[in-house]
Amino acid sequence: MIAQQLVNGVMLGAIYMLVAVAFTLAIGILNFLNFSIPGLFMVGGMVTWALLAQGWHWSIAVGAALLAAAFVALLVERLSYRPSRDADPEVPLASALGFLILLENLFVIRYGSDQLSFPALLPDFNWRLGGLVIGGAQLVSLAVAVALVLWLSVLLRRTNTGRRIRAVAESRETAVILGVDVGRLVPQVFVSSAVFTAAGGVLFALNYLQVSATMGEGVGFKGVAAMIIGGMGSIWGAILGGLLIGLAEVLTIGFLGADLVDIAVYGLLLALLILRPEGLLGRPAAREKL
């Protein structure tokens, strides 16, 4: 039973991992805690559901949802981050939170606040390994999450774009002196964060077969917790934190009950902040860079 719970925890953690990576991209590169990310998570799931309900093929619906999230992310960059990037950090944070509230209320007005049934896009099959049972949706989610993380790792370490991103993360002023077009690079970071987040929303809907206008709130908080647990600004820390949050949640439900999930998850965060404030893979007294 413990082994099965561990497998389920890793599968759930893969979704939290994508959200945590999206937060990490924003704060590690731009020093901006992008609170619109839970809204982008919701856009991924809800737009896919809405288009499927209209008869669109699943591949086109998912692609359109990712494009919609990318468009919203560009609006956040243009209307929230760019005008206030030189102001106090609280200013763009508050305006990004306004985008989250706006997105949620627009979808509530259009579709209501109730949970909506998401269609099963994959055949109902299970992969058995010894006594373990892994669902088809879980396998797809894990494969997609790992592929996205590997793509990001290659992008950051092996490409010119990645080198420019890391230069901006280290020092925006130095990057400008070296000829990096920061004005062009920043929107790319927002779009990358949106793709990770919206993909997480689609995978969440695929696994749990339900969506709602507020589906991003709880996941968003856990994504922030995963980022902090792993270490602010560390991509691999965000990955580790997301997996730990997923494991903590599933194990708590399995052995203590669903009522204690939030106590266990945020208790883990509090304990880590007391014992190691910089996070598991963070650097003492400084935010780790990409």
N, C-alpha and C positions, 0 to 999 in steps of 0.2 A: 504493500500500500504506500509506503514512504517513497519507493522508487517511482510509482505512478504519479504521486503528488509532485515529485521533483521534475518529472517530465512536463506536467501541466504548468508548473511554475516557470519553467524555461520558455515555454510557448507564450505564456502571457507576458513574461518579461521582455520578449522580443518586440512586442508592441510598445511597451513603456520605453524600451531602448530607443526606438525611432523618435519618440517625442522628446526624450532627454537629449538626444543628439541635436535635434532642431533647436532646443533652448541653448545648447552649448555653442552651436555655430553663431548664434546671435550674441551671446554674452562674451564668448571667447575672442571673437573678431571685432565686434562693434561696441562691446561694453554696454549692451542694451538688453535688458530683460524683456523680451517680446511677449507681452501678455495676450497678444492676439493669437498665439499658437493654439490654445484650446479651441478657438473658433475655427481655425484652419482644419483642425482634426475633425470637427463637426461637419465642415463643408465637404471634406472627403467622403464621409459616410452618407450624409444627407443628399448631396447632389447625385451620387451614384444611385441611391435608392429612388430618387425622383425620376431619373432618366430611365431606370429599369422599369418603373411603373408605367412609363409612356411607351414601352416596347422596344427601347434601344438595346442593341447587342451589348453584352456585359463589357467587352473590351473597349467599345466606344464610350460607354457610360463611365468607366473608370478613367479613361484618358481625359474625358471632358471634365471630370471632377478634379483631377490633378491640375488641369489648365485653369479651372475656376479658382482653385486655391492659390495658384501662382499669380493670377491676376489680382486677387485680394491682397496678397503679400506685397505686390508692387504698389498698390494703393497705400498700404501701411507705410512702406518706405518713403513714398512721395509726400504723403499728407501728415504722417506722424513723426517718423525718424528724421527725415531730411531738414525740415524747418527748425527742429529743436535739438539737433545733434550737438551743438556747442553750448546748450543750456545745461542746467542742473540735470543729473540723471533721472530725477523723478518726473520731469516734464514729459519726455517721450514715453516713459513707462505708463503714465496716466492716460495719455492719448491712445496708446496701444490697447489699454484696458477698455477704453471707450469703444474701440473697434470690436472687441469681443462682445461687449454688451449689445452693440448695434447689430452684429451678425446674429446673435442668439434671438433677439427680438424680431428681426425680419423673418427668420425661419419659424418662430412661434406664430407670428401673424399669418404666415402662409400655410403652415402644416399643423399647427397646434403644438401643445407641449407634451402630449402623450407619447409613450413608446410606440414605434412603428415597426411592423414586421418586415424584416429584410429577407428577400428570397434566397433560397439555398442554390448557389451557383455551381457547387461541386457535387458530384455523385456522393452518396452516403456510403463511404467505405472507410475501413480502419486498417491500419498497418500494425500487425502484432509482432513483437520482438520479445520472445520468452513470455513472461507474464505481463508485459507492458502493452498498452493499447494507445496508439497515436492516431488521431483523426486526420482525415484528408485535409481539412481546412487548417489544422494546426501545422501540418507539414508544409503546406503552401506558404503560410504566414512566416514560418521560420526561414524557409528558403528565400523568400522575398526580402525579409529583414537582413539576413546575412549578406545577400547580394548587394543591397543598398549600402551597407556598411563597408563592404569590400570595395565597392565603387568609390565611395568617399575617401577611403584610405589611399587608394591608388591616385585619385585626383589630387589629394593634398600633398602626397609625397613624390609623385612621378611626373607631374605636368607643370607647365609654366603658370597656368592659372592657380594651381595649388601653391606654388612658390610665392606668387603675388599675394594670395590670401594670407599665408603665414607671415609675410612681410608686414602686411597691414595689422595683423594680430600683435606682432611684436612692437611696432611703432608706426602709427599712421603718418607722422611727420617724416620719418626716415623713408618710408615707402614712397611718399610723394617726391622727395628729393631724388630717389632712385628711378623715378619716372613711371611709377605705378599709377594708372588712371583709377583713382579711388572712386570717383563718381560713377564710373561704369562697373566697377567690381562690386560695390555694395548691393545694387539690385540683384546681382547674381547670387549673393549670399542669401538674400531674402527669399528668392525663388527656390534655392536648394533647401532651405529650411521648410518652406511650404510643401515641397514634394515629399520630404520625409514625413512631415506631420500628416498630410492628407493620405499618404499611403498607409500610415498607421490607422487612420480612421476607417479606411476601406477594409483593412485586415480585421479590425475590431468587429465591424459589421458582418464580415464573412464568417467569423468564428462564433459570434453570439447571436446572429440573425435578428438583430434589432438596432434601431437608430432612434435618435431624438434630437431636438434642437439644443439640448443641454448636455449632450453626451461627452463633450470635451472637457467639462469642468473637473470632474474627479480625476480623469486621466491626466489633465494638465497639471494638477497639483502633484500627482505622483511622478510626473515627468520632471518637475522642478526638484522634488525630493531626490530622485535618482541622480540628477545632475549634481546636487550638493553632496550626496553620499559618495559619488565617484570622484569628485574634485572639480571645482569650478573651472571651466575652460578646457577640460581634458576630454577629448573624444572617447578614448578608451575607458576613461573613468565613467562617462555617461553610459557606455555599453555595460560596464560592470554594475553600475548602480541600477540600471533598468532591470537587469536579470535578478539582482538581489531583491528589488521591490516585488517583482513577480513571484519569486519563490516565497518571500515572507507572506504575501497575500494568500497564495494558494495553501501553504502549510497551515496558516492560521485558520482558514475556512475548514480545512480537513480535520484539524485536531481540536480547535477551540470554538469554532462557530463563526458565522459571518458577522455577528454583532461586534466582534473584537478586531476586525480587519484594520480599521483606521488606527486603533490604539497600537496595534503591532507595527504597522508601517511607519507611522509618525513617531512612535516610540523608538524605533530603530534609528530614525533620523536624529532625534534628540540625543540619544546615547552617543551616536557618532560625533555630533557637534561638540559634545562635552569631552569625549576622549581624543578626537582627532579633528579639530575644526576645519582643517584644510581639505578634508575628504581622503578617501582611500588612496587615490593616485594624484592628489594635489601636492603642491609645494608649499612648505611653511612660509607664511608671511608674504606670499605673492600668488597671484592667480596664474595657474599654469597656462601656457599658450599652446596653440595648436602646432 
